[in-house]
Amino acid sequence: MSLRIVIVGAGQVGYNLSKSLAKEDYAITVVDIDEKKCLKVKNAIDAKVVLGNGASQRILQQIDMTNIDYFLALTSLDEINLIASKTAKTLGAKKVIARLRSTEFSHKDAVLSPNHFEIDHVSYPEKAAQKEIEKLIRRTSAVEVISFNNDQITLLGIKLETSSPLVGRSVKNVKLANPFINHQTAVIYREDSSFVPHDDTIYAKDDVCYFICKTVDVDAVQKMTGKPTFKVRNVMILGSGKIGRLLGKSLQYDYNVKILEKNINKANKYAATLNNTLMLVGDGLDAEFLESENIYEMDCFISTTQNEKTNMLGSLIAKHQGVKQVIMHVSTTSYIKAIRGIGVDAVVSKNISAVNEVLKIIRSDEDKLSVSRFEEIDIEVVELKVKENSDFINRNLSIKDLPAQICLGAILRKDHIIIPNNQTQLRIDDELLFFTKSEDINIAEELF
């Protein structure tokens, strides 16, 4: 029987999550107070939609909570999410996941914590986005960096330039020429579509290639692609919002950090909380002001305001001024493809981070862990354990017998990490990290 899931909030997070879950045949109910958002969900996916306040007992009693496996409170208001969570749990929901923007509930001396509202898991989207941006700063040539297995395995997205030594060569040829750089090319994103490559796939200019490797080999993989990492010293952040402040606090002792804030009251308010960060009052879209602050000396520029047009324009100005690495935050996922095509090095979305976090919790409870979802390229990362009744074990198959639709990126075997090749033999209880399209997840599950 499929899981029954209630989602309160049909904004960017709730809508994208409901779309992802709907592909896997879960029974979904979406609750939102906005009629337009409810209509958008109705038109996009097969879900029951309830118009009303998700924190209202009267509204939630319209749903039989005793049959609900997961209750997800994902509105943009913490207060609504907290009340909705407590109400749902009291009415019988089995597990509750809430999205919270304020981190004050996680402080050790907090008067009220998520436990008081009977919340099983909390997602902090801004914190997730901050961590993602920090990984990119430390892996400066990448457009995307995702870690697995306590940071021992890394998935690295790199855009191939004309000068890359990989361009025009096959996947197999590159592996043979680099025998000491253990890696797998898990996914290639080319001309608005993605695919799992095979040995004879030829790398092309402007490909965004996603390489999986041991974290200790990341620098070697970057050099192999012709995009070695560079040392970041000077960082400029546009906007003193939640993400900007989290980054300032985290980066200020490792880098020279400047935050640009147009609003003088906000700048004065937050400057006192950032001991080693320089808070500047000024317009981040004013080219003369940026030049006066020596933007050309910056190694990294991060635009984090709540206005996506401001972030986009600020990022383009920074790129034009010669900043080596430009990272942009977006809220709406519809911009991501376009932004990556106009020269911004990396795009991060707190909403995608939140969706991935919730998916990870739900699927890990099912013993089917999808570690991450790439919103713009429709690829899932799935972790599975090899069972005794696996076809691979019973038929003594090897890696080269895998279907073309899936890539086996890494194997965890008794605390040892293996980046497999065609001769690798699988064993019972091996934990496998797979890359595949959403519709092909069941192929990997059936095999193992």
Secondary structure by P-SEA (a helix, b strand, c coil): ccbbbbbccccaaaaaaaaaaaaaccbbbbbbccaaaaaaaaaccbbbbbbccccccccccccccccccbbbbccccaaaaaaaaaaaaaacccbbbbbbccccccccccccccccccccccccaaaaaaaaaaaaaaaccccbbbbcccccbbbbbbbbccccccccccaaaaaaacccccccccccccccccccccccccccccccccccccccaaaaaaaaacbbbbbbcbbbbccccaaaaaaaaacccccbbbbbbccaaaaaaaccccccbbbbbcccccaaaaaaaccccccbbbbbcccaaaaaaaaaaaaaacccbbbbbbccccaaaaaaaacccbbbbaaaaaaaaaaaaaaaaacccccccccccbbbbbbbbbcccccccccccccccccccccccccccccccccccccccccccbbbbbbbcccaaaaaaaac
